[in-house]
């Protein structure tokens, strides 16, 4: 299975410079929570998860070729 992870806000610090996108190959269907364990970022910073534009919870199993967007809380002042 192939999925694409996109990140916003503070989460971009955990991805390669200038890249907010991580293509990820997984052998079998996994929940969002299981997928988060595979990628190098602070999971506490994930406030909202969108899969193909729809908000989903951590127990959701995304389909093949899904685009997962991880949104961090807003920061600043």
C-alpha positions as CSV (number, residue, x, y, z in Angstrom):
1,X,0.0,0.0,0.0
2,X,1.2,3.5,-0.8
3,X,0.0,6.5,1.2
4,X,1.2,10.2,1.3
5,X,1.6,12.0,4.5
6,X,1.4,15.8,4.5
7,X,2.1,18.0,7.5
8,X,1.4,21.6,8.5
9,X,2.6,24.1,11.1
10,X,5.0,22.9,13.7
11,X,5.1,19.4,12.3
12,X,7.1,20.5,9.2
13,X,10.1,20.7,11.5
14,X,10.2,16.9,11.6
15,X,10.3,16.5,7.9
16,X,13.2,17.1,5.5
17,X,13.9,20.8,4.8
18,X,11.5,22.3,2.4
19,X,9.4,19.1,2.3
20,X,6.0,18.8,4.1
21,X,5.3,15.6,2.3
22,X,6.3,12.0,3.1
23,X,5.4,9.2,0.7
24,X,5.1,6.0,2.8
25,X,4.9,2.4,1.7
26,X,3.2,0.0,4.1
27,X,2.8,-3.8,3.7
28,X,-0.8,-4.1,5.1
29,X,-3.7,-1.8,6.1
30,X,-2.9,0.1,9.3
31,X,-4.8,2.5,11.5
32,X,-3.8,6.2,11.6
33,X,-2.5,5.5,15.1
34,X,-0.2,2.7,13.8
35,X,0.9,4.8,10.9
36,X,1.9,7.7,13.2
37,X,4.2,5.3,15.1
38,X,6.1,4.7,11.8
39,X,7.0,8.3,11.1
40,X,9.5,10.5,13.0
41,X,7.5,13.2,14.6
42,X,6.1,14.2,17.9
43,X,2.6,12.6,18.0
44,X,1.5,15.0,20.7
45,X,1.6,17.8,18.1
46,X,-1.0,16.2,15.9
47,X,-4.3,17.9,16.6
48,X,-6.4,16.9,13.6
49,X,-6.1,14.2,10.9
50,X,-7.6,14.5,7.5
51,X,-7.7,11.5,5.1
52,X,-8.6,12.5,1.5
53,X,-10.0,15.7,2.8
54,X,-12.2,14.1,5.5
55,X,-11.6,14.4,9.3
56,X,-10.9,11.0,10.8
57,X,-10.0,9.6,14.2
58,X,-6.9,7.5,15.0
59,X,-8.7,4.2,14.6
60,X,-9.5,4.9,11.0
61,X,-7.8,2.6,8.4
62,X,-7.0,4.7,5.3
63,X,-7.3,3.2,1.8
64,X,-4.5,2.6,-0.6
65,X,-3.2,5.8,-2.3
66,X,-4.7,7.9,0.6
67,X,-3.5,11.4,1.3
68,X,-3.2,11.9,5.1
69,X,-2.8,15.5,6.3
70,X,-1.6,16.0,9.9
71,X,-2.5,19.4,11.4
72,X,-0.8,20.8,14.4
73,X,-2.3,23.3,16.9
74,X,-1.9,26.9,15.9
75,X,0.9,28.7,17.6
76,X,2.2,32.2,17.9
77,X,1.0,35.4,19.3
